[in-house]
Amino acid sequence: AGWVLTEQNDQQQLLRDASIVVRGNEIVDIVKGRLRGWEVRVDASDCVVLPGFISGHTHTSISSPARGVIEGGRFMDRPVAMVEQLSDEQLDALTAYNIAEILKSGCTTFVEMSASIRHAESFVRVARAWGVRAYVSIMAPNGPRLFDIWYRDNDQVLFDSIPQTLREIEDARQFGLALNETGGDLLRGQMGLHAVDTQTPETLKAAQRAAEELGNGIHIHVAQRIREVQACERLWGMRPVAWLESLGFFSQPVIAAHLYKMDPVLDPAILKRHNVNYVHCACMASMLHQASQPFPEALASGLNISLGIDQLSNDYMENIKLATLNGQLRTSLLQETSKVPMQRPRVEDAVRAATRGGAKMLRRDDLGKLVPGAKADLCAVDVTKPHGGVGALPPEPLHHLLYANGRNVRHVMTNGRLQVQFGKLVVADENRVLAEGGEASRKIWELLEVEKWFQMAPPPNSRG
């Protein structure tokens, strides 16, 4: 490797011109220079080699269907709903396309919140074949009925949904237990809930019990929009974070995505007190015009932070870039008037969230770092070629990530298995993955055409 981001005394540091030695699924040594001998090797001399990125929040099967069709003001509910009408074969093709995109951008661990059991089963089929590392949960309420509950005009809809949500939590528990038994080192079951405003005390408690049995925490959207805050205040007399604390929800590891609308004064202290993990999804925040999520505030408060793909953009490199740049913009615009401290993000902060932050969230000391004894999860990013490099190996390679994207990722390895080499997917026929994924997307567009969805005027107010 031209550069290696290794670690010493819990601090990430760069080592120039080094070899990473892998045996089986582990890193066994990192040494200066090129090793002598006849070892099988991968040339990354024009790259910075990083720990494999950990996406703290993905909805993999529904990542691409709404891409390019919501920018005109349409909401993503119908394209996402159409995924359920695909056959298993078509759904697997769509899932494979999305997993391939995420892998090719350097991500080796997915914290997956699938929209339904069918989506989770599809994800596991592809992930198992390709050697993907993932924590898989099933969102409750499930996708097919979610939007009626989420965008309800009458709270009775929420209370009427309780029995079915409880059944879905039980189904997810059974799915997770089976995955824990069969997933080996790579695939683990997790409990997932949609969001605070689609839950009641009964469903939250049921999910807690299931999560305790599965042993991998709870994954949930928290304070992601103003309607959620309003619903919690209306029904329970508290904002989302305070309400969850009052119910004892933070008694076990919690992965909280977004936090767009958290109380910046009160909520960080609650979250830190209970070791809640914050997942910052920079691309999704930018595309939905919700400005930057509170990355600078979270950094200043000392929360553990992970970066997440979420959906639409599957380019993890873009998430690192936007987390840094939007975070710096947010700090410049708001720091003088902010009621709380803000820390101006550096690219090093985003990279740490992408690696060590995600590993800490998953309570995995063997992930997110390149040291002997860690799992051989890594990605190599070319920092010499146009348009991210300058034709030679740079002295500060992490800064060049701000000019890069997923196309600059050269090699990706998970658990000692190369999945991407020289920028190409090698665990499957990449051309077939692209072609079949495209056919699945075309099927979704055909279903939308039947509904005349493309001819509909966008709603007066975005539902995002």
Phi and psi in degrees as a GROMACS rama.xvg file:
@    title "Ramachandran Plot"
@    xaxis  label "Phi"
@    yaxis  label "Psi"
@TYPE xy
-64.4674  -44.9713  GLY-2
-136.037  147.293  TRP-3
-126.667  130.13  VAL-4
-89.2771  96.2712  LEU-5
-102.811  -162.429  THR-6
-148.08  142.836  GLU-7
-148.061  129.364  GLN-8
53.7986  42.6536  ASN-9
66.3369  15.6716  ASP-10
-118.055  130.616  GLN-11
-72.8788  137.837  GLN-12
-146.109  151.581  GLN-13
-92.9536  135.783  LEU-14
-121.653  125.711  LEU-15
-90.9943  143.015  ARG-16
53.9255  75.2928  ASP-17
-138.271  158.044  ALA-18
-112.403  135.831  SER-19
-105.299  121.232  ILE-20
-100.395  124.914  VAL-21
-117.215  130.922  VAL-22
-124.834  123.854  ARG-23
62.5865  -121.862  GLY-24
-108.927  16.0764  ASN-25
-127.177  154.071  GLU-26
-81.1135  126.763  ILE-27
-107.926  -16.8255  VAL-28
-166.477  151.754  ASP-29
-131.834  118.152  ILE-30
-127.722  151.982  VAL-31
-71.2965  135.541  LYS-32
85.48  -174.627  GLY-33
-93.7836  130.875  ARG-34
-69.4291  140.697  LEU-35
-78.7371  162.147  ARG-36
110.444  -169.302  GLY-37
-110.797  28.618  TRP-38
-63.7324  146.427  GLU-39
-67.4307  130.534  VAL-40
-139.708  160.061  ARG-41
-119.592  128.117  VAL-42
-81.3093  114.708  ASP-43
-126.12  34.2737  ALA-44
-67.956  -18.6333  SER-45
-101.74  15.3022  ASP-46
-122.88  159.724  CYS-47
-99.9487  125.438  VAL-48
-96.6198  125.521  VAL-49
-118.876  158.551  LEU-50
-57.5682  144.83  PRO-51
-54.7667  134.232  GLY-52
-69.0105  147.549  PHE-53
-114.252  116.308  ILE-54
-88.2631  111.904  SER-55
-75.2207  -2.49411  GLY-56
-163.1  108.035  HIS-57
-133.412  147.73  THR-58
-122.254  76.4225  HIS-59
-61.5982  -49.8261  THR-60
-65.3666  -23.8555  SER-61
-106.426  18.0339  ILE-62
-66.3429  -50.6215  SER-63
-91.8939  -22.57  SER-64
-58.658  -32.3064  PRO-65
-92.3336  -1.02714  ALA-66
-66.9385  126.318  ARG-67
85.8878  -6.3082  GLY-68
-117.962  0.243076  VAL-69
-108.069  -9.21854  ILE-70
-67.2158  -18.6785  GLU-71
-81.9852  7.11867  GLY-72
106.047  -5.89742  GLY-73
-71.9236  154.18  ARG-74
-91.9106  162.178  PHE-75
-89.3118  3.73729  MET-76
-62.4591  -43.3728  ASP-77
-70.7015  -47.6759  ARG-78
-56.3907  -40.4343  PRO-79
-66.0208  -41.2215  VAL-80
-63.137  -33.2935  ALA-81
-65.7467  -23.0138  MET-82
-59.1185  -34.0675  VAL-83
-65.5667  -19.5452  GLU-84
-86.8024  -3.9651  GLN-85
-74.5463  149.804  LEU-86
-68.9996  167.318  SER-87
-58.814  -39.476  ASP-88
-64.6631  -43.1408  GLU-89
-67.376  -39.2358  GLN-90
-64.1056  -41.1291  LEU-91
-62.9405  -37.298  ASP-92
-64.8914  -41.1431  ALA-93
-66.616  -43.6085  LEU-94
-62.069  -43.564  THR-95
-61.9579  -42.1358  ALA-96
-58.3325  -46.6534  TYR-97
-69.3  -42.1558  ASN-98
-61.2242  -40.5911  ILE-99
-60.3904  -43.5629  ALA-100
-59.2859  -46.6935  GLU-101
-67.069  -43.5714  ILE-102
-58.0439  -46.7881  LEU-103
-66.8475  -12.6562  LYS-104
-96.6362  8.24954  SER-105
101.843  3.72555  GLY-106
-87.5309  126.952  CYS-107
-113.131  -11.2052  THR-108
-132.234  127.448  THR-109
-108.16  128.716  PHE-110
-101.3  93.8768  VAL-111
-96.4013  124.457  GLU-112
-110.663  93.8117  MET-113
-75.724  148.832  SER-114
-75.4679  -17.6386  ALA-115
-163.207  172.166  SER-116
-62.4045  -38.8663  ILE-117
-58.8932  -43.2744  ARG-118
-63.4193  -42.8622  HIS-119
-64.6428  -41.7532  ALA-120
-63.1637  -40.8172  GLU-121
-63.4126  -45.3516  SER-122
-57.7282  -45.9077  PHE-123
-65.3504  -39.0028  VAL-124
-58.7298  -46.7785  ARG-125
-72.2915  -44.7266  VAL-126
-60.4085  -41.1284  ALA-127
-63.9888  -41.5087  ARG-128
-67.8843  -33.4023  ALA-129
-98.4815  -2.3754  TRP-130
73.6543  35.2613  GLY-131
-82.4626  141.07  VAL-132
-93.1787  130.674  ARG-133
-157.271  148.725  ALA-134
-108.463  117.265  TYR-135
-113.165  124.28  VAL-136
-124.632  165.128  SER-137
-119.529  122.179  ILE-138
-66.8825  132.276  MET-139
-123.547  128.516  ALA-140
-64.1063  148.606  PRO-141
-65.3177  158.296  ASN-142
-52.8146  -45.3654  GLY-143
-58.3517  -28.3836  PRO-144
-115.088  4.3215  ARG-145
-61.5613  -47.8227  LEU-146
-65.6273  -31.5412  PHE-147
-64.9717  -33.8805  ASP-148
-79.6439  -42.5923  ILE-149
-66.2714  -40.8912  TRP-150
-107.724  35.4168  TYR-151
-65.4916  151.252  ARG-152
-99.8582  -11.7788  ASP-153
-135.675  125.517  ASN-154
-65.7474  -13.842  ASP-155
-62.3897  -27.9343  GLN-156
-58.573  -41.7939  VAL-157
-62.9804  -47.8738  LEU-158
-68.2193  -33.6531  PHE-159
-68.1929  -21.4958  ASP-160
-82.0912  -10.4704  SER-161
-56.9892  -50.2319  ILE-162
-57.6547  -43.7337  PRO-163
-68.6769  -38.4425  GLN-164
-62.711  -39.3802  THR-165
-63.4588  -38.6109  LEU-166
-64.9561  -39.877  ARG-167
-67.1932  -35.8044  GLU-168
-63.7715  -40.5156  ILE-169
-66.0958  -41.7115  GLU-170
-61.1407  -40.9553  ASP-171
-66.3122  -36.6293  ALA-172
-61.567  -46.652  ARG-173
-63.2694  -41.582  GLN-174
-60.7549  -46.0839  PHE-175
-64.5141  -40.4731  GLY-176
-62.5867  -43.2323  LEU-177
-64.1685  -39.2938  ALA-178
-67.5637  -38.2148  LEU-179
-60.3319  -32.593  ASN-180
-77.4176  -32.629  GLU-181
-110.7  -10.7628  THR-182
-80.6017  -10.0696  GLY-183
62.4708  -144.335  GLY-184
-77.2228  -16.7667  ASP-185
-99.9973  -34.5865  LEU-186
-117.738  125.813  LEU-187
-132.703  146.896  ARG-188
-85.7241  145.631  GLY-189
-141.084  157.378  GLN-190
-94.6503  135.259  MET-191
-130.077  140.212  GLY-192
-125.496  149.398  LEU-193
-64.3165  -68.357  HIS-194
-160.244  169.818  ALA-195
-65.6711  -36.4989  VAL-196
-81.54  0.29514  ASP-197
-110.099  16.7462  THR-198
-123.788  162.107  GLN-199
-128.519  169.715  THR-200
-54.5872  -36.2707  PRO-201
-64.7106  -45.264  GLU-202
-71.9964  -35.4863  THR-203
-63.5875  -42.914  LEU-204
-65.6264  -40.8614  LYS-205
-62.7621  -40.7354  ALA-206
-66.3856  -37.65  ALA-207
-60.1278  -46.2232  GLN-208
-62.0131  -41.5699  ARG-209
-65.7153  -40.5615  ALA-210
-64.7943  -38.6905  ALA-211
-60.3257  -37.9024  GLU-212
-71.3917  -39.7344  GLU-213
-73.5728  -33.5677  LEU-214
84.2096  13.1627  GLY-215
-126.772  22.764  ASN-216
80.925  -176.061  GLY-217
-121.76  135.857  ILE-218
-112.39  122.955  HIS-219
-153.542  147.638  ILE-220
-78.4709  135.222  HIS-221
-132.591  131.939  VAL-222
49.8135  47.632  ALA-223
-90.6911  -8.23141  GLN-224
-160.797  162.947  ARG-225
-67.6907  -32.7424  ILE-226
-61.3399  -33.6149  ARG-227
-65.2355  -44.0457  GLU-228
-61.4856  -45.315  VAL-229
-64.2311  -40.6958  GLN-230
-64.1461  -42.5407  ALA-231
-65.9924  -41.91  CYS-232
-66.0087  -37.6649  GLU-233
-68.5415  -43.593  ARG-234
-87.2195  -37.3819  LEU-235
-122.306  -3.53424  TRP-236
74.6224  15.467  GLY-237
-145.197  158.314  MET-238
-72.7828  164.049  ARG-239
-54.8161  -49.5823  PRO-240
-64.507  -43.8818  VAL-241
-64.368  -38.679  ALA-242
-65.3504  -44.0125  TRP-243
-60.8178  -39.6843  LEU-244
-64.1374  -39.5536  GLU-245
-64.3638  -24.985  SER-246
-91.3104  0.529512  LEU-247
73.6453  21.4742  GLY-248
-66.9401  -26.0464  PHE-249
-89.4997  19.5269  PHE-250
-74.8961  -8.25722  SER-251
-136.326  170.047  GLN-252
-58.4234  130.022  PRO-253
-124.056  134.29  VAL-254
-106.298  111.25  ILE-255
-108.944  114.178  ALA-256
-91.071  137.721  ALA-257
89.1711  -72.3872  HIS-258
56.5386  30.3077  LEU-259
-50.9509  -46.7537  TYR-260
-111.29  31.7182  LYS-261
-70.3505  160.32  MET-262
-77.6727  110.13  ASP-263
-67.6399  -18.6614  PRO-264
-87.0574  -46.2416  VAL-265
-95.3235  -36.3776  LEU-266
-70.1919  -40.359  ASP-267
-57.0218  -38.2623  PRO-268
-65.5998  -39.1199  ALA-269
-64.3507  -47.2686  ILE-270
-63.4495  -42.2269  LEU-271
-67.8468  -38.4937  LYS-272
-59.0129  -31.9816  ARG-273
-105.497  11.5814  HIS-274
57.0138  36.6388  ASN-275
-73.0168  138.968  VAL-276
-96.1553  130.129  ASN-277
-100.333  128.548  TYR-278
-107.24  119.42  VAL-279
-98.6068  118.968  HIS-280
-111.39  87.5768  CYS-281
-69.2701  -40.7955  ALA-282
-64.9379  -45.2476  CYS-283
-62.9581  -39.6877  MET-284
-61.8411  -41.4453  ALA-285
-67.5048  -42.5849  SER-286
-72.1856  -29.5139  MET-287
-92.7139  11.6278  LEU-288
57.6258  33.7969  HIS-289
-100.028  18.4618  GLN-290
61.5814  -171.288  ALA-291
-78.1441  139.185  SER-292
-68.0069  163.489  GLN-293
-74.5223  54.9233  PRO-294
-62.7585  -46.4616  PHE-295
-62.6256  -38.2081  PRO-296
-67.3882  -40.1405  GLU-297
-65.1322  -40.5704  ALA-298
-60.3368  -46.424  LEU-299
-66.1235  -30.6089  ALA-300
-82.3872  -12.0313  SER-301
84.7392  15.828  GLY-302
-66.1994  150.046  LEU-303
-77.5009  129.343  ASN-304
-121.547  135.156  ILE-305
-119.797  155.085  SER-306
-100.139  145.938  LEU-307
-130.841  147.103  GLY-308
-69.7958  -42.3447  ILE-309
61.0679  -109.508  ASP-310
-152.375  178.306  GLN-311
75.9843  -70.0216  LEU-312
-94.4215  124.643  SER-313
-103.241  20.0991  ASN-314
-97.5271  102.665  ASP-315
-65.7292  -33.1749  TYR-316
-60.4193  -37.4191  MET-317
-66.087  -33.9065  GLU-318
-65.5597  -40.3068  ASN-319
-61.4864  -45.196  ILE-320
-62.6617  -50.7807  LYS-321
-70.7538  -32.9378  LEU-322
-59.4137  -41.0784  ALA-323
-71.6611  -53.1373  THR-324
-71.5425  -44.2001  LEU-325
-66.6153  -35.5529  ASN-326
-63.6111  -39.1462  GLY-327
-67.269  -40.5203  GLN-328
-62.9506  -44.5183  LEU-329
-59.6924  -41.8605  ARG-330
-63.5965  -45.1542  THR-331
-62.1397  -38.8105  SER-332
-77.3916  -34.3188  LEU-333
-112.508  -12.7432  LEU-334
-59.6276  -39.832  GLN-335
-68.4642  -28.583  GLU-336
-106.433  -3.90739  THR-337
-66.4424  141.716  SER-338
-82.0667  -8.08363  LYS-339
-131.592  159.914  VAL-340
-63.9088  149.019  PRO-341
-130.065  142.066  MET-342
-114.552  121.618  GLN-343
-66.5911  116.677  ARG-344
-69.1712  144.073  PRO-345
-109.865  163.817  ARG-346
-60.9524  -30.8462  VAL-347
-61.6742  -34.6979  GLU-348
-66.9818  -41.3749  ASP-349
-66.8284  -40.6759  ALA-350
-65.5421  -39.8126  VAL-351
-64.2553  -41.2781  ARG-352
-63.0906  -36.0857  ALA-353
-70.1904  -18.2989  ALA-354
-123.029  -76.7347  THR-355
-67.2471  -36.0611  ARG-356
-62.7889  -42.7888  GLY-357
-66.483  -38.9702  GLY-358
-65.4188  -41.6866  ALA-359
-63.8422  -39.6441  LYS-360
-58.545  -38.882  MET-361
-88.7151  1.39138  LEU-362
56.2305  46.3662  ARG-363
-121.49  101.934  ARG-364
-77.2993  -7.14052  ASP-365
-99.1955  6.12871  ASP-366
-119.553  164.965  LEU-367
75.0767  11.8132  GLY-368
-152.812  153.331  LYS-369
-109.515  92.9497  LEU-370
-146.174  157.143  VAL-371
-56.9817  134.07  PRO-372
97.9323  -16.9659  GLY-373
-79.5111  157.712  ALA-374
-63.2637  147.049  LYS-375
-81.9878  67.6074  ALA-376
-108.747  113.922  ASP-377
-154.291  160.633  LEU-378
-139.117  146.719  CYS-379
-115.232  125.162  ALA-380
-113.654  124.171  VAL-381
-70.4479  120.542  ASP-382
-116.041  23.3211  VAL-383
-116.839  -26.4013  THR-384
-87.391  161.081  LYS-385
-61.6945  143.949  PRO-386
-106.547  8.4858  HIS-387
-93.701  -26.1194  GLY-388
-108.567  -170.097  GLY-389
-129.71  19.5577  VAL-390
92.9047  -6.72864  GLY-391
-146.221  162.323  ALA-392
-67.6014  120.304  LEU-393
-81.3111  159.471  PRO-394
-76.0623  -22.8074  PRO-395
-128.911  76.7455  GLU-396
-65.0343  -29.1873  PRO-397
-63.5064  -32.6315  LEU-398
-63.7766  -27.6514  HIS-399
-73.7263  -13.7321  HIS-400
-64.2026  -23.1188  LEU-401
-72.4472  -12.3969  LEU-402
-110.149  1.8472  TYR-403
-103.043  173.364  ALA-404
-149.422  -171.566  ASN-405
-60.3637  -23.8227  GLY-406
-69.6173  -14.9674  ARG-407
-84.8296  -8.20736  ASN-408
-75.7816  124.192  VAL-409
-98.0855  -44.7894  ARG-410
-135.979  142.439  HIS-411
-136.631  131.196  VAL-412
-130.88  134.62  MET-413
-125.322  125.985  THR-414
56.0652  34.9621  ASN-415
83.7919  2.21943  GLY-416
-109.77  121.913  ARG-417
-69.7569  126.464  LEU-418
-111.17  -27.3923  GLN-419
-131.188  130.445  VAL-420
-137.312  130.158  GLN-421
52.2292  37.601  PHE-422
81.5768  0.288614  GLY-423
-113.379  141.201  LYS-424
-65.1663  128.149  LEU-425
-117.517  -1.48933  VAL-426
-91.1407  -3.19324  VAL-427
-159.816  167.032  ALA-428
-73.2796  105.667  ASP-429
-60.8081  -40.2786  GLU-430
-62.5229  -38.1792  ASN-431
-69.1082  -40.7179  ARG-432
-58.8839  -44.5436  VAL-433
-66.2466  -44.1957  LEU-434
-64.927  -45.872  ALA-435
-71.4968  -34.8026  GLU-436
-63.8595  -39.0827  GLY-437
-63.5591  -38.8538  GLY-438
-63.3701  -38.4771  GLU-439
-64.6351  -41.0533  ALA-440
-64.6572  -40.0888  SER-441
-61.517  -35.4894  ARG-442
-62.8656  -40.9329  LYS-443
-64.0059  -42.7565  ILE-444
-63.6543  -38.2595  TRP-445
-61.9327  -42.1122  GLU-446
-64.6688  -36.8264  LEU-447
-68.2238  -35.6438  LEU-448
-62.7836  -39.1141  GLU-449
-59.3039  -37.2501  VAL-450
-80.3314  -2.59557  GLU-451
57.3553  34.8573  LYS-452
-65.4983  -37.1789  TRP-453
-70.6658  -20.759  PHE-454
-89.3504  -8.92353  GLN-455
-73.1785  142.943  MET-456
-71.4181  142.808  ALA-457
-63.4836  150.337  PRO-458
-63.4323  153.576  PRO-459
-62.9428  -29.1434  PRO-460
-129.081  134.52  ASN-461
-66.3451  142.672  SER-462
-89.1899  1.4463  ARG-463
